[in-house]
């Protein structure tokens, strides 16, 4: 993208910045005439028309066919966000609301929901927060005990001393010794691995059920899947305010909304996007088709990882139309991430 900015002089950049800001605030294509009225620019309408033509040739703006004005393209937004944006600090009321919303001591999952809802309410877009990663939860030991009616009590220990119990329903009845063998098999392979990697490995193991896996191993893998898989999909992230998105004209097309809501329901695409953000420092922005997922072609996603201690454990963000007030959304996301990390880390001081 940077080659565009090198081909532009200050005047062109100033015009692009004004056009993007105008379009973000009004939602109407911006004409040369309204730009020439802008007193800061002091440029003739002819000059402005020439610059607009250059910007269009560089793929930074485009003309919707129904209008004489122009709107930013994804590349135009990207250049604006990377080089021209002036971030606006949050006002005191917004900051107070965020701080008070995230300072009440509560369960981690309630805290995540609170953060997601605050992001949605304060931006009037959709807020999304991933639950703290279970990668950091490691399996130490697992045991299976037979109960009546094809039920098995699973006892597994994670990290140092957290003991979890779960009842699973198996397809057939297992004897105590079969269950013992299954547990031995799983402990020998998976003890010390993170639950996340255990889950991934189990999926591939089951897909590779070649002849070399005997029935006992297969049963063990099936039982482990029942143990570790059911609740992995339900609650990977908390989304709030998705109905806010119906209020934006650029997203209100029925097919567009359906595609978007399908993506929210299936979760896989959103999770994949958010996982990419785990690896980045600070605020990351996907504009339109940059996300690589068709469902988000008309959306932007502004995200930031949040940390507990010094370890990044999750990501939060705002999903909205590409025409969003980036200069406000970026600090919102940034500060919410810091506050949430501090709230989940009881020993910490205030991050602000």
RAKAMO-V321884 format. One record per run of one state. SS is the DSSP state (A for helix, B for strand, O for the rest). FROM is the first residue (numbers start at 1). TO is the last residue. If there is no record, write none. Layout:
BEGIN
ss=SS from=FROM to=TO
ss=SS from=FROM to=TO
END
This chain:
BEGIN
ss=O from=1 to=1
ss=A from=2 to=6
ss=O from=7 to=9
ss=A from=10 to=26
ss=O from=27 to=29
ss=B from=30 to=30
ss=O from=31 to=31
ss=A from=32 to=36
ss=O from=37 to=44
ss=A from=45 to=57
ss=O from=58 to=60
ss=B from=61 to=62
ss=O from=63 to=69
ss=B from=70 to=72
ss=O from=73 to=73
ss=A from=74 to=84
ss=O from=85 to=91
ss=A from=92 to=101
ss=O from=102 to=107
ss=A from=108 to=123
ss=O from=124 to=125
ss=B from=126 to=130
ss=O from=131 to=133
ss=A from=134 to=136
ss=O from=137 to=137
ss=B from=138 to=146
ss=O from=147 to=150
ss=B from=151 to=158
ss=O from=159 to=161
ss=B from=162 to=169
ss=O from=170 to=175
ss=A from=176 to=190
ss=O from=191 to=193
ss=B from=194 to=194
ss=A from=195 to=207
ss=O from=208 to=214
ss=A from=215 to=234
ss=O from=235 to=236
ss=B from=237 to=240
ss=O from=241 to=241
ss=A from=242 to=247
ss=O from=248 to=248
ss=A from=249 to=251
ss=O from=252 to=253
ss=A from=254 to=266
ss=O from=267 to=267
ss=A from=268 to=278
ss=O from=279 to=283
ss=B from=284 to=287
ss=A from=288 to=291
ss=O from=292 to=293
ss=A from=294 to=296
ss=O from=297 to=298
ss=B from=299 to=308
ss=O from=309 to=310
ss=B from=311 to=321
ss=O from=322 to=325
ss=A from=326 to=344
ss=O from=345 to=352
END
